[in-house]
């Protein structure tokens, strides 16, 4: 039996990249997992099969996190099919266009804020009544080392992740009395399709960055997933309201 036996997790953006790695890591510890996706239905179905092969229950749940109706349907389905909800991982995310403030349309700012902060606010609100009924609850927000660097040409993304973290740290204080832990995981560059596109925009290939990266390799999705697995485990039973950077010390 794994340490998360009997617990139910919902991972947004769980069909690919970091989200898929988190789904697999939680299932490996015994959790049943709802794999949320927005467009990648086939990828989510593959992750579901991988989880079921581990002997755990899993369900693919479609819906954009910035859609209130979809959030409500998502939580209802997870609770209805898996019997509860006590781990919520906010992983779904989108990138900004890499333009300066002077050239960024307001709609882009709203789009990123809705995906990274406003949608997660609504989804968390819907999940909390179920999490409060559990012996322990965990909410993990996948942020970014961008909140340490605040680099130029990333205003919408920086703002959205900062708002996400403000939500997380506020929630940690509010829900501690209910036995709910809330933490932030902030990766740097990760070897995902989004990371590959980001590096390609600068005329490089992410695979070529291993020699110059901390510990001789770019961060892998599994590196992030392992930190999430730790935060929802008994080993982190006295940890809440914290941000853990997963960047090999590269943004320090």
Backbone torsions as a table, in degrees:
resi	resn	phi	psi	omega
1	UNK	NA	133.7	178.2
2	UNK	-81.7	166.3	-178.0
3	UNK	-65.3	-25.1	-177.9
4	UNK	-99.1	15.9	178.7
5	UNK	-54.0	130.9	178.4
6	UNK	88.2	-3.1	-179.7
7	UNK	-100.7	154.6	-177.6
8	UNK	-122.8	128.2	-177.8
9	UNK	-117.0	144.7	169.4
10	UNK	-119.1	122.1	-179.5
11	UNK	-116.7	114.9	178.1
12	UNK	-77.7	146.9	-175.6
13	UNK	60.0	39.5	-172.0
14	UNK	-88.0	1.1	-174.6
15	UNK	-82.6	-20.3	-174.8
16	UNK	-143.5	165.6	169.2
17	UNK	54.0	-131.7	-177.9
18	UNK	-60.0	-42.6	-178.5
19	UNK	-60.1	-44.0	179.0
20	UNK	-63.3	-40.9	178.7
21	UNK	-63.8	-38.2	177.7
22	UNK	-65.5	-43.8	177.9
23	UNK	-56.8	-46.9	-178.8
24	UNK	-65.7	-39.1	-178.6
25	UNK	-65.9	-42.1	179.9
26	UNK	-67.8	-40.9	178.8
27	UNK	-64.5	-37.1	179.4
28	UNK	-62.5	-24.5	177.8
29	UNK	-93.8	4.9	173.4
30	UNK	107.1	-0.8	-178.8
31	UNK	-78.7	148.9	165.9
32	UNK	-86.6	142.7	-167.6
33	UNK	-132.5	131.9	169.9
34	UNK	-97.1	122.5	-176.2
35	UNK	-101.1	104.2	179.6
36	UNK	-82.9	144.7	175.9
37	UNK	-145.8	156.7	175.8
38	UNK	-103.2	-48.7	-179.6
39	UNK	-124.9	-29.6	-170.6
40	UNK	-85.2	66.0	-178.5
41	UNK	-61.4	-42.9	-179.0
42	UNK	-63.4	-41.0	178.8
43	UNK	-64.2	-42.0	179.2
44	UNK	-63.3	-39.9	178.4
45	UNK	-62.1	-36.4	178.1
46	UNK	-65.4	-43.1	178.5
47	UNK	-63.5	-39.7	177.1
48	UNK	-58.6	-44.2	179.5
49	UNK	-63.6	-38.9	179.1
50	UNK	-64.4	-39.4	179.2
51	UNK	-68.3	-43.2	178.9
52	UNK	-63.0	-31.8	177.2
53	UNK	-65.8	-21.5	176.5
54	UNK	-85.2	-1.4	179.8
55	UNK	88.6	13.6	179.7
56	UNK	-106.4	160.4	174.6
57	UNK	-85.1	147.5	179.4
58	UNK	-153.6	153.5	177.5
59	UNK	-146.1	139.9	174.5
60	UNK	-91.4	128.2	-175.0
61	UNK	-124.8	111.8	179.5
62	UNK	-79.4	155.5	175.8
63	UNK	143.6	138.0	176.1
64	UNK	-82.5	135.2	-175.5
65	UNK	-66.9	-19.3	179.5
66	UNK	-90.8	11.5	178.0
67	UNK	-108.5	111.8	-174.7
68	UNK	-61.7	-42.6	179.5
69	UNK	-63.1	-39.9	178.5
70	UNK	-64.9	-38.2	177.9
71	UNK	-61.5	-44.3	-179.3
72	UNK	-63.6	-43.8	179.2
73	UNK	-65.5	-36.3	-178.4
74	UNK	-63.2	-50.5	-178.7
75	UNK	-64.1	-42.3	179.8
76	UNK	-60.7	-40.3	-178.7
77	UNK	-70.9	-41.6	-180.0
78	UNK	-61.1	-48.3	-179.4
79	UNK	-65.5	-40.6	-178.3
80	UNK	-67.1	-39.4	-174.8
81	UNK	-93.2	-30.3	-177.4
82	UNK	-108.6	-5.8	171.3
83	UNK	87.6	9.7	179.4
84	UNK	163.1	-173.5	177.7
85	UNK	-162.4	113.2	179.4
86	UNK	-133.6	-1.3	172.1
87	UNK	-129.5	123.4	178.2
88	UNK	-125.5	120.5	179.3
89	UNK	-114.6	115.1	178.5
90	UNK	-87.5	94.8	-176.6
91	UNK	-113.0	-25.6	-176.3
92	UNK	-56.2	134.5	-178.9
93	UNK	-159.6	160.8	177.0
94	UNK	-135.3	157.2	-178.7
95	UNK	-97.7	157.7	173.6
96	UNK	-88.9	176.2	-171.2
97	UNK	-86.7	-2.2	176.8
98	UNK	76.3	31.8	178.4
99	UNK	-109.3	159.3	177.3
100	UNK	-73.3	167.7	-179.7
101	UNK	-56.6	-40.1	-177.0
102	UNK	-63.5	-23.4	-175.5
103	UNK	-112.0	7.4	-176.5
104	UNK	-96.9	127.4	178.4
105	UNK	-74.3	140.7	179.7
106	UNK	-56.1	-30.2	-179.6
107	UNK	-63.2	-32.1	178.6
108	UNK	-67.4	-40.2	178.0
109	UNK	-60.5	-46.3	-179.6
110	UNK	-64.1	-39.5	-179.0
111	UNK	-61.0	-44.2	-179.7
112	UNK	-72.3	-38.9	177.2
113	UNK	-63.2	-39.9	179.3
114	UNK	-63.4	-40.5	-177.3
115	UNK	-75.1	-42.7	-172.0
116	UNK	-91.4	-22.3	-173.6
117	UNK	-131.6	-51.5	-174.8
118	UNK	-70.2	-44.1	175.6
119	UNK	-60.0	-49.8	176.6
120	UNK	-59.1	-33.5	175.8
121	UNK	-59.7	-47.7	-178.1
122	UNK	-68.0	-43.7	-178.8
123	UNK	-63.8	-41.3	178.1
124	UNK	-63.1	-43.0	179.5
125	UNK	-57.3	-39.3	179.2
126	UNK	-71.4	-32.5	-177.2
127	UNK	-80.6	-27.4	-172.3
128	UNK	-57.1	-42.6	179.3
129	UNK	-57.1	-34.9	178.9
130	UNK	-76.1	-38.5	-179.1
131	UNK	-68.1	-33.9	179.7
132	UNK	-67.3	-22.3	178.9
133	UNK	-80.7	-16.8	-177.3
134	UNK	-82.9	161.1	176.8
135	UNK	-63.0	-35.6	176.9
136	UNK	-146.9	143.9	174.2
137	UNK	-125.1	152.3	177.6
138	UNK	-138.7	131.8	171.2
139	UNK	-121.6	123.8	-179.9
140	UNK	-121.4	128.0	178.9
141	UNK	-105.1	125.1	175.9
142	UNK	-89.9	103.7	-178.9
143	UNK	-98.9	-134.4	-174.8
144	UNK	-164.4	152.4	172.7
145	UNK	-63.4	-8.8	175.2
146	UNK	-57.4	-27.5	-180.0
147	UNK	-76.2	-6.1	173.0
148	UNK	-100.2	-35.4	-174.0
149	UNK	-90.8	-41.3	-173.8
150	UNK	46.8	53.3	-178.0
151	UNK	-67.9	156.0	176.0
152	UNK	-66.5	163.3	178.9
153	UNK	65.5	23.6	179.0
154	UNK	-140.9	29.8	-174.9
155	UNK	-52.1	-54.2	-178.2
156	UNK	-59.9	-41.1	-179.3
157	UNK	-69.1	-45.5	178.7
158	UNK	-59.2	-45.3	-179.8
159	UNK	-62.8	-42.9	-176.9
160	UNK	-65.9	-43.3	179.9
161	UNK	-69.9	-34.4	176.0
162	UNK	-64.1	-41.0	177.4
163	UNK	-65.1	-39.7	176.2
164	UNK	-57.6	-46.6	-178.3
165	UNK	-67.3	-35.1	175.7
166	UNK	-60.9	-41.1	175.6
167	UNK	-61.7	-46.1	-176.9
168	UNK	-62.2	-47.3	-175.7
169	UNK	-70.1	-32.5	174.6
170	UNK	-67.5	-46.2	-178.8
171	UNK	-61.4	-37.8	-179.8
172	UNK	-57.9	-40.4	179.5
173	UNK	-72.0	-39.0	-176.5
174	UNK	-70.8	-35.9	-170.2
175	UNK	-102.2	0.1	179.5
176	UNK	-58.2	-38.2	-179.4
177	UNK	-65.9	-18.4	179.5
178	UNK	-97.8	8.8	178.7
179	UNK	76.3	22.3	-178.7
180	UNK	-105.2	126.2	177.5
181	UNK	-95.0	138.5	179.6
182	UNK	-132.0	122.5	-178.2
183	UNK	-140.9	165.0	-177.6
184	UNK	-120.3	134.2	172.6
185	UNK	-115.1	124.9	-172.8
186	UNK	-122.0	92.3	179.4
187	UNK	-76.1	158.1	165.9
188	UNK	-88.8	-143.3	176.7
189	UNK	-65.1	129.9	-179.5
190	UNK	-122.6	145.0	-178.5
191	UNK	-77.0	77.0	176.2
192	UNK	-126.5	176.7	178.2
193	UNK	-64.1	-38.6	176.8
194	UNK	-63.5	-42.2	178.0
195	UNK	-64.6	-37.6	179.2
196	UNK	-63.9	-42.7	178.8
197	UNK	-64.7	-39.0	179.6
198	UNK	-61.5	-46.4	-179.1
199	UNK	-68.3	-37.6	179.6
200	UNK	-62.0	-32.1	179.2
201	UNK	-63.1	-21.2	177.8
202	UNK	-100.3	13.3	175.5
203	UNK	76.9	26.3	-178.6
204	UNK	-130.1	170.7	176.8
205	UNK	-114.3	129.5	-175.0
206	UNK	-60.2	-30.1	180.0
207	UNK	-66.3	-21.6	-179.4
208	UNK	-84.1	-4.8	-175.7
209	UNK	-90.7	-6.7	-177.4
210	UNK	-55.0	-49.4	-175.3
211	UNK	-60.8	-30.0	-177.2
212	UNK	-95.8	3.1	-178.0
213	UNK	-93.3	158.2	176.1
214	UNK	-55.1	137.9	179.9
215	UNK	61.0	18.2	173.2
216	UNK	76.7	17.0	177.7
217	UNK	-160.6	151.2	172.4
218	UNK	-69.1	146.7	178.8
219	UNK	-55.7	138.0	177.7
220	UNK	-101.4	155.7	176.3
221	UNK	-54.3	-35.0	-178.9
222	UNK	-66.1	-28.4	176.5
223	UNK	-63.0	-41.3	178.8
224	UNK	-70.6	-43.4	-178.8
225	UNK	-60.7	-37.2	-179.8
226	UNK	-65.3	-33.2	177.2
227	UNK	-70.5	-40.6	176.5
228	UNK	-61.3	-45.2	179.3
229	UNK	-58.0	-40.7	177.2
230	UNK	-63.3	-45.4	-174.1
231	UNK	-65.0	-28.1	-179.4
232	UNK	-95.5	6.5	-177.0
233	UNK	-96.3	169.0	176.9
234	UNK	-62.6	-27.5	179.6
235	UNK	-61.8	-24.7	178.2
236	UNK	-107.6	31.9	-176.2
237	UNK	-66.0	-15.7	179.2
238	UNK	-117.0	24.1	-178.0
239	UNK	-115.1	121.1	173.4
240	UNK	-156.0	156.2	179.7
241	UNK	68.7	28.6	-176.6
242	UNK	-115.3	153.8	173.0
243	UNK	-116.1	123.6	177.6
244	UNK	-112.2	117.5	176.2
245	UNK	-80.7	133.4	177.4
246	UNK	-118.1	78.6	-173.8
247	UNK	-141.4	15.2	-179.4
248	UNK	62.7	21.8	-177.3
249	UNK	75.7	10.3	-173.2
250	UNK	-73.3	-18.1	-179.2
251	UNK	-106.1	10.3	179.7
252	UNK	-77.6	NA	NA
